[in-house]
């Protein structure tokens, strides 16, 4: 199932987030772009699951997890590998607990890591290099839970 206008919605979400990042004091509601992106991504993933079930009268959970893994993990791994050498060029506060930051990013637990260290996405006093991977963590948690629910319903 191809949704022709879906790219426009994703671009709108991206523009809202970028505008928020560049003009935080003037455009305080730009984080709504993340909500838009998550909502439509959930819709898209669900429609792909329904299409798979409709075509084969089955939903293969491990194949679904494999597709999600290969779409997300290699680019994340490359990003971490590219960022790590560049840490020598930035403020040393960012490299505090760098091993834990990398583990949280690659383990899709940055959101929990931020909570455990007293940080948050909006916190300007606890700098973390991979703070933006909180959204990947939320996305991966969604895939795991929603995939399992879809598989159980398909059974």
C-alpha positions, 0 to 999 in steps of 0.5 A: 500500500503506497500512500502518496501524500505520506511524504508530505506529512513526514516533511511537515513533521521534519520542518516543524522539528527543525524550526523548533530547534533553530528558533526555540524561543519564537517557535515553541510548539515545533516539537509537535512534529515528532508527534506527527511523525510518530503517529503517521509512522505507526499508521504506516507500519500498521498498514504494512502489517495488515497488508502482509496478513491480507496477502498471506493470511499470516504475519511473520513476526521475526521477518517483521523484526528483521526488516525493522532491525536492518532498516534502523541498526546499520545507520545507527551503528554507522552514526555512532562510529562516525561521531565517536572520533569527532568527540575529540573536537568538542567539549569534554562534558559531552564525553562523560560516560561515553560508553554508557551513552553508546550502550544506551543508543545502540541498546535503544534505551536512551530514553531510560538512560536520560531518566536515570541520569537526571537528564531529559531532551530539554535539559541543557545542563547534562550534555549527551552526544546521543540524546536524539536517539531517544526517538529511535528507542521509543520507535523500537519499543513500539515495533517490539510491542506492536509487532507482538500484538499484531502477531498475537491477533493474527494467530 
